[in-house]
Amino acid sequence: MIRELDQQQCYELLTTTTVGRIGFEYDGRVHIHPVNYALSGRDILLRTSHEGLLAAVTTVPAAVAFEVDYHDPLGANAWSVLMHGTLSRAPEEDAVGIAARVHPWAGEDRDLALLLRIESMSGRSVQREKPRPEI
């Protein structure tokens, strides 16, 4: 059974993990990168390196998609939250706070703080029927 999630449910699910995927267009191609994130109010906080594609994309605010999901094959359930918004470099005065909250698996040298302002959000959950044991 697929069920639509309301915004409050989506925000609650976003607090349960720290890895998502960001999608953006660069140089005529669509790119999707896994990233670590933190939720701050109604915004997503990220960190990247000054030399990476996300740094290049954010020289001006950029339209992006951001997706977070989870599945539990044993529990037969899953969920997905999709956001669209504007990604930009965080103000200097916010960079230290973002660095303290977002810990990239790829290394702490990613010291360019980014801010994703969520403009729209949707989510779905799926509950699958568990297979019946064979007799």
N, C-alpha and C positions, 0 to 999 in steps of 0.2 A: 504494500500500500504506500503510495506517494502522498505526502502531505506538505502543503505550502506552510512556511514559517513566517510569523510576523517579525517586525523589526526588532522587538525586544528579545525574542528568542534567538534571532541571528546574532545580536550583540553578545548575548550570554554565551553562545557557542564559540564566538571568537576569543573569549577569554580562556578557553580550555586547551589551547595549543599555541605554538609560537612559530609555526611554519606555514607559509602560503606561497602562492605563485602570482607573480605580477606579469601582466601582458601589456605590451606597448608596441608602437610602430616606430621603426628607426631605419633610415636609409632604404625606404620602400619595402621593408619586410616586417612581418609580425614576429616579435620575440616573446618568449615566456621563460621567466627565470624563477627558480625557487629562492625564497628569501625568508629570513627570520624577521619577526615583527612583534610589536607590542600594541595593544589597544590603549588609546588615551582619550577618554570621553567618547566622542564620535569620530575620532581621527585614527589613522593607522600610522605608526612610527616605524621607520626603517633606517638602516645604515648601509652605506656602500663605499667603495673605494673612489678616490678622485679620478682614477683612470678608467673606470668601468663604463659600460653602456648606460647604466642608470644616471651616472654623472653627466654624460653627454646629453641624454634626453632632457635633463632638468635644468639646462642653462636658461630655459624659459619654462613656465609651468606646462605640463604635458597631460593630455588625456590618457588614462590607463584603465585597465580592468584588474581586479584583484580577487583571487579565489582561494578559499580555504575549505578543506573537506576532511572527512573522517569516515572510516568504515570498520566495522567489527564483524568479521565473517562468522565468528562463533555465536555472537549475539544476534546475528542476522539483521543488523541495522546499520544505517549510514546517514550522513547529512552533508550538505554542501551549501556554502554561502558565497554569493557572487556580488561584488561591488563594482561600481564605476565611479570615477572621480578624477580629481586633478592632483598630480604629483608635482611637488616643488621642493626646493631646498629649504630646510627649516631655518628660521631666523637664528643668527649667531647665539643669541641669549638662550635659546632652547636646546642647542647642540649638546651641552654637557648633560642635561637631564635625559635626553634621548639616548646618549651613549651609556648612561647608567641603567637604562631599561631594556635595550635591545642588544643581544649578544649573538652576533653572526657566527654560525658554525664555521664559516670559511675563514675566520680570523678577526681578531679585535682591531686589526689595522684599518678596517673599514670605518673611517672617522668622518665621512660626509653624511650628516644627518638629513633625512628626507621626511616629508610630511605628506600623507595622502588624505585629502579632504574628501570624504565620502559624499557623493551626490545622489546615488541611488543604491539600493540594496535589495536582494531577493535571496530566499533560501528555501531549501526543500529537505525533507527527511524521508527516508525509505525504511519501512519495516517489512522484512520478508518473512513469509511463513517458514517456520523451521520444518525440515523434512521429517516425516513420520518414520519411526523405526520400523524396519522390516520384521515381519513375524515369521 
